[in-house]
Amino acid sequence: MTGTWLLQRSVGDMRARELALTGRLMDAEELKQIGILNQIVPADQVLPAAFAICEQLAESPADSYARTKTWLYESLSDEITTVLRDAARLHRQGFKSGVSQAGVTHFLRPNVKSA
């Protein structure tokens, strides 16, 4: 439930609805295109790319980052509290009804084409 809340804020309402309701998997290129991924790098370049970003961040004033992070977290705190409470309630309902277990079983099942 919280994943869909975050997804909605990342990709917009309509795309989040489509992805949440269909459960469609996406490849890296599509994830980058809609803004979930910032960049795609070859496996052997992951650490150098990550360190380059760390170096860039380290060059900026730490107190500015602290204020920005505080604002970002505080601006979400009331909303996320409500989202987490509602998610817990909805998860309990799903598990009580058996729908959650059936959904996980369906998701983990190999792709089987219907006759």
N, C-alpha and C positions, 0 to 999 in steps of 0.2 A: 504494500500500500504506500509506504513512504517512497519507494522507487518511482512510482507513477507520479507522485507529487514533485519529486526532483526532475523527472523527465519532462513534465509539463513546463517547468520553469526553464529547462534547457532548450527544448525544441519547439515549444508552443503547444497550444491546446489541441489543435486538430491532429498534428503529427503524433502527439503523445497518446491521444485517444486511439488512433489507428494502431499504433504499436502495442499498447496495453491490451486492446481487445483482440487483436489477431495473434499476438505472441510471435510475430514474424521475426526471424533472426536477420541480422544485417552484417554485411562484410565491412572491413575496415574503411574502404573507400567511401561507402555510403555514410558511415559514422562520421567521417571527416567532413563530408559534404554538408551534413546537417548540424555540425558543430559539437558533436560529442567528443571527438578526438581533435586535438590541436595539430598533430602531425603524425605521419607514418614514416618510420625509419627502418632500414634493414636491421635484423636481429643483432648483427655484430656492431651496429652503430648506436644501440640504445643507450649504453652508458655514456659514451662521448656526447650524445645529444642532451642527455639529462644533466651532465656536468656543465655543459655550455649554458643551459638555462639557469642552473644554480649560480654560476659565475655572474651572469647578467643580473640576477636578483640581488646578489651580495654587493653589487656596486651601488645600490640605492640605499637611502637613509632608513635604518631600522625603525626609527620612531614613526616615520610615515607609514611603513608597513603595519606597525602595531596599531595605529589609529584606523587604518583602512580595514584590517582584519576585525577589529573590535566593532566597527560600524556594520560590516557585513554579517557578523554573527548576531549582533543585537537586533538588526533589522529582521532577522528570521526567527528569533527566539520565541516570540508569542505564537506565531503561526505554526512553527514546528512542534510546539507543545501540543497544540490542538490536533495537528496531523498525527502525531504519535499516539495520542489518546484514542482518536478515531480509528487508526490502523489496528491497534490492539483489540478494540471492540469488534471490528470487522473480521479480523483473523480468528478470534474466538468463535464468531458465528460460523465462519467457513469450516473450521475444524469440527465444530459440533454437528454440522449438517453432513460432513463427509465430502463436501465439494472440494476442499483444499487438497485432501489426499488423492481424490480422483484426478484433479488437475495436474498434480505432480507426477502421478503415474502416467498420465497421457503424455506429458512433456518429455519424460525420460524414456518412453517407449520408442524403439527404432521406427523410422518412417515406414509405415505399412500402407500400401495403396488399397483402397476399398475396391471390391470386385464389382 
